[in-house]
Amino acid sequence: MKIAFVGKGGSGKTTLSSLFIRHLAANEAPVIAVDADINQHLGAALGLGEAEAAELPAMGAHLPLIKEYLRGSNPRIASADTMIKTTPPGRGSRLLRVTGDNPVYEACARTLVLDGEPVRLMATGPFTEDDLGVACYHSKVGAVELCLNHLVDGPDEYVVVDMTAGSDSFASGLFTRFDVTFLVAEPTRKGVSVYRQYKEYARDFGVELKVVGNKVQGPEDIEFLQDEVGEDLLVTVGHSDWVRAMEKGRPAAFELLEATNRLALQSLQDASDDSYAHRDWARYTEQMVRFHLKNAESWGNAKTGADLADQVDPDFVLHEDVEREADRDATGGPDAEGLVSPRQQPAPQPA
């Protein structure tokens, strides 16, 4: 399942996303962690030193490789140069899985060991000197959106994305790629302002939004959040000596995290599992196509010199059971590419 952490700058979303990643790893779940925040602090929150975090490969720097691999033998995509951040998969495309190896992970991911358990970490990459004044951060996050469009995840598999602060993710269709979005909010007026923005923008897209109250000091803070966000409040988190030690670079074993905070993290996992169980794959694919067509008309066609609407495979629905076997050639045997094709079955219906 795919999970996003969003919130106002300084709300603690990176800290909470890192705790959730550690929690999943401690439960021996396969995890891909993605740092899509402009500030790029997730690696440090997961225990990397400053130099190690700076050496993480940038997904944005490997965009040509990502495009070339994902397009596979899809006949609707003439070349990698015609792919944009919203290009959807179709028959012949290569799909990513949470587990396993592929050239994208080899180039863009690094494996961390958290309390003895492996976690695959990917990062969009920070601004470079060449970017300043000429590029926006969404050009880098586009690599994340393209990968999520081509990623097939199953139950008990987790992709956790630490998003950029505020409501910037609405500059693309990235905000629809998640089963659940955890909005981290402090119990202040400013703390819930991003919640109101997110709720307003996402209301027509079926986004599952849950609020995690952070830096809560007592019943009055909880009451404030309940009054402001209502039933969207999932759980609250208070002070943590474990987190304070972690932020000083001296984390204890994760099993020593306070019991109340461990229970809060389990609530996040339960909410994620429940959301995935109700995923409508047909709608998930339709939203992908919707934003692709919108981007194609707005700027993609002009940039690539191609009609990107032709990239849409109308008979393709991304689904957990999309076959990983090779496409069949005219004789019925597998070809040499090891590409994917959809099962010819009715699209799953919402529960």
C-alpha positions in Angstrom: 0.0 0.0 0.0 1.1 3.6 -0.6 1.1 6.1 2.2 1.9 9.8 2.3 2.9 12.0 5.2 2.1 15.7 4.7 1.8 18.8 7.0 3.0 22.3 7.7 6.7 22.8 7.8 7.9 22.0 11.3 4.9 19.9 12.2 7.0 16.8 12.7 5.9 14.9 9.6 9.4 13.7 8.7 9.9 12.5 12.3 6.6 10.7 12.3 7.1 9.2 8.9 10.5 7.9 10.0 9.0 6.4 13.2 6.3 4.7 11.0 8.9 3.3 8.7 10.8 1.9 11.7 7.6 0.4 13.1 6.9 -1.4 9.8 10.4 -2.7 9.6 10.2 -3.9 13.2 7.1 -5.9 12.1 9.2 -7.3 9.3 7.1 -5.8 6.6 8.7 -5.0 3.2 9.1 -1.2 3.0 10.2 1.4 0.5 10.8 4.8 2.0 10.8 7.8 -0.3 12.0 11.3 0.6 10.0 13.7 -1.6 10.5 16.7 0.6 12.5 19.6 -0.7 14.5 19.6 2.6 15.6 16.0 2.3 15.7 15.1 6.0 14.3 11.6 5.9 17.6 9.9 5.6 18.9 11.6 8.7 15.7 10.8 10.6 16.4 7.1 9.7 19.8 7.3 11.2 22.1 8.3 8.3 25.0 10.7 9.0 25.2 14.0 7.2 27.7 12.7 4.7 25.8 9.4 4.1 22.5 11.3 3.5 24.3 13.6 1.0 25.5 10.6 -0.9 22.0 9.2 -1.5 21.4 9.0 -5.3 18.8 11.5 -6.6 15.9 10.0 -8.5 15.6 13.2 -10.5 19.1 12.7 -11.8 18.2 9.2 -13.1 15.0 10.2 -14.8 16.1 9.1 -18.3 17.0 5.6 -17.0 13.7 5.4 -15.1 11.7 6.3 -18.2 13.6 3.9 -20.5 13.1 1.0 -18.1 9.5 1.6 -17.4 8.4 2.1 -21.0 9.6 -1.4 -21.8 8.1 -2.5 -25.1 4.9 -0.5 -24.7 4.0 0.3 -28.4 2.1 3.4 -27.4 5.4 5.1 -26.2 7.7 5.9 -29.1 10.6 6.8 -26.9 11.6 7.7 -23.4 11.8 11.3 -24.4 8.0 11.4 -24.9 7.3 10.2 -21.3 6.3 12.8 -18.7 5.7 12.5 -15.0 2.1 11.4 -15.5 2.6 8.8 -18.2 0.5 5.8 -17.3 1.5 2.2 -17.8 0.0 0.0 -20.5 0.6 -3.4 -22.1 4.3 -3.8 -22.6 5.3 -1.5 -19.8 7.5 -2.7 -17.1 6.1 -2.5 -13.6 7.9 -2.1 -10.3 7.2 -4.3 -7.3 8.0 -3.4 -3.6 10.2 -6.4 -3.4 12.8 -7.7 -5.9 15.5 -5.9 -7.8 15.5 -3.9 -11.0 17.7 -1.2 -12.7 15.6 1.6 -11.1 16.2 0.4 -7.6 19.8 -0.3 -8.4 20.4 3.2 -9.5 18.1 5.1 -7.2 17.7 3.2 -3.9 19.9 2.3 -1.0 19.2 -0.3 1.6 19.3 0.7 5.3 19.3 -1.7 8.2 17.0 -0.5 11.0 17.2 -2.6 14.1 18.3 -5.5 12.0 15.6 -5.1 9.3 16.2 -3.9 5.8 14.5 -0.8 4.4 14.9 0.5 0.8 15.3 4.3 0.8 14.9 6.5 -2.3 15.2 10.3 -2.5 14.1 12.9 -5.1 17.3 14.8 -4.4 17.8 18.4 -3.3 18.1 21.5 -5.4 21.4 21.8 -7.2 23.2 25.0 -8.2 22.0 24.5 -11.8 18.4 24.4 -10.6 18.4 27.7 -8.7 16.3 30.3 -10.5 15.3 28.0 -13.5 13.5 25.0 -12.1 10.8 24.2 -9.6 10.8 21.3 -7.2 8.0 19.5 -9.0 10.4 18.6 -11.8 12.2 16.4 -9.3 9.1 15.0 -7.6 7.9 13.9 -11.1 10.3 10.9 -10.9 8.4 9.8 -7.8 5.0 10.2 -9.5 6.2 8.2 -12.5 7.5 5.4 -10.4 4.3 5.3 -8.3 2.2 5.1 -11.5 4.1 2.0 -12.5 4.4 0.4 -9.0 2.1 -2.6 -8.1 1.9 -3.0 -4.4 0.2 -5.8 -2.5 -1.2 -6.3 1.1 1.5 -6.2 3.8 3.8 -4.2 1.5 4.4 -0.6 2.2 5.6 2.5 0.3 5.9 5.5 2.6 6.5 8.9 1.1 7.5 11.9 3.1 6.0 14.7 1.0 7.0 18.3 0.7 5.5 20.7 3.3 2.1 22.4 2.7 -0.2 21.7 -0.2 2.4 21.7 -3.0 1.6 18.1 -4.0 -1.5 19.4 -5.6 0.6 20.8 -8.4 0.4 17.3 -9.9 -1.7 14.1 -9.6 0.8 12.8 -7.0 -1.7 13.4 -4.2 -4.1 10.7 -5.7 -1.4 8.0 -5.6 -1.9 7.0 -2.0 -4.2 4.7 -0.1 -4.1 7.0 2.9 -2.6 10.4 3.5 -1.6 11.2 7.1 -1.7 14.9 7.7 0.5 15.8 10.7 -1.0 18.8 12.6 0.1 20.6 15.7 -2.7 21.7 18.0 -2.6 25.4 16.9 -4.5 27.5 14.3 -1.5 27.4 12.0 -1.2 23.7 12.6 -4.6 22.9 11.2 -4.5 25.5 8.4 -2.8 23.0 6.0 -5.5 20.4 6.9 -8.2 22.8 5.7 -6.4 23.4 2.5 -5.8 19.8 1.9 -9.3 18.8 2.7 -10.7 21.4 0.3 -8.4 20.5 -2.6 -8.9 16.7 -2.2 -12.6 16.6 -1.6 -13.5 15.6 -5.2 -10.8 12.9 -5.6 -11.6 10.3 -3.0 -8.4 11.0 -1.0 -8.4 9.2 2.4 -7.2 11.8 4.8 -6.4 11.1 8.4 -5.0 13.7 10.9 -2.2 12.8 13.3 -2.1 15.3 16.1 1.6 15.9 17.0 3.2 17.7 20.0 0.1 17.2 22.0 0.6 18.1 25.7 -2.8 17.4 27.3 -6.6 17.0 27.0 -7.1 20.6 25.9 -4.9 20.0 22.9 -6.8 16.9 22.0 -10.1 18.8 22.4 -8.9 21.6 20.1 -7.9 19.1 17.4 -11.2 17.3 17.7 -13.1 20.6 17.3 -11.0 21.6 14.3 -10.8 18.4 12.3 -13.6 16.2 13.7 -13.7 12.6 12.7 -10.5 12.9 10.5 -8.5 12.9 13.8 -7.0 9.4 13.9 -4.5 9.6 16.8 -2.4 12.0 18.8 1.3 11.8 19.7 2.9 13.6 22.6 6.5 14.1 23.9 9.0 11.3 23.3 12.3 10.9 25.1 13.2 8.3 22.5 12.7 10.8 19.7 14.6 13.5 21.5 17.6 11.1 21.8 17.2 10.1 18.1 17.4 13.8 17.1 20.6 14.1 19.1 22.0 11.2 17.1 21.8 8.8 20.0 18.8 6.6 19.4 18.0 3.6 21.6 16.7 0.3 20.2 13.3 1.0 18.6 11.7 -1.5 21.0 12.3 1.0 23.7 10.0 3.6 22.1 7.3 4.6 24.6 4.3 2.2 24.7 1.8 5.0 23.9 3.7 6.0 20.8 4.0 2.4 19.7 0.3 2.1 19.9 -0.2 5.2 17.9 2.1 3.8 15.2 0.0 0.6 15.2 -3.1 2.7 14.6 -1.4 4.2 11.5 -0.7 0.8 10.2 -4.2 -0.4 10.9 -5.6 2.6 9.0 -3.3 1.9 6.1 -4.3 -1.7 5.9 -8.0 -0.9 6.0 -7.6 1.8 3.2 -5.8 -0.6 1.0 -8.4 -3.3 1.4 -10.9 -0.8 -0.1 -8.7 0.3 -3.0 -10.6 0.7 -6.2 -8.0 -0.2 -8.8 -10.2 0.9 -11.7 -10.6 4.4 -10.2 -6.9 4.4 -9.3 -6.1 3.9 -12.9 -8.7 6.3 -14.2 -7.3 9.1 -12.0 -3.8 8.4 -13.3 -5.1 8.8 -16.9 -7.2 11.9 -16.0 -4.2 13.8 -14.8 -2.0 12.6 -17.7 -4.5 13.9 -20.2 -4.7 17.2 -18.3 -0.9 17.6 -18.2 -0.6 16.5 -21.9 -3.0 19.3 -23.0 -1.5 21.9 -20.6 2.2 21.5 -21.5 3.2 17.9 -22.3 2.3 17.9 -26.0 4.1 21.2 -26.6 7.2 20.0 -24.7 7.5 16.6 -26.4 6.1 17.4 -29.8 3.8 14.4 -29.5 0.1 13.8 -28.8 0.5 12.2 -25.3 -3.1 11.2 -25.2 -2.0 8.3 -27.5 0.0 6.9 -24.6 -3.2 5.9 -22.8 -4.0 2.2 -23.2 -7.8 2.1 -22.7 -8.0 -1.6 -22.0 -5.3 -1.6 -19.2 -6.2 -1.5 -15.5 -3.4 -1.6 -13.0 -4.1 -4.2 -10.5 -2.4 -6.4 -7.9 -2.9 -9.4 -10.2 -1.4 -7.9 -13.3 0.7 -10.7 -14.6 4.5 -10.5 -14.2 5.0 -13.1 -16.9 6.3 -12.2 -20.3 4.0 -11.0 -23.0 3.1 -13.9 -25.3 4.4 -13.8 -28.8 2.4 -14.9 -31.8 3.1 -18.6 -31.0 2.0 -18.2 -27.4 5.5 -18.4 -26.0 7.2 -15.8 -23.7 9.3 -13.2 -25.3 12.8 -12.3 -24.1 11.8 -9.0 -22.4 10.0 -10.2 -19.3 7.4 -7.5 -19.6 3.9 -7.3 -18.1 0.4 -7.7 -19.5 -2.9 -7.3 -17.8 -5.2 -10.2 -17.1 -8.3 -10.0 -19.2 -10.8 -9.9 -16.3 -13.4 -7.4 -15.1 -12.1 -4.4 -13.2 -12.3 -4.8 -9.4 -15.3 -3.1 -7.8 -15.1 -1.0 -4.6 -16.0 -2.8 -1.4 
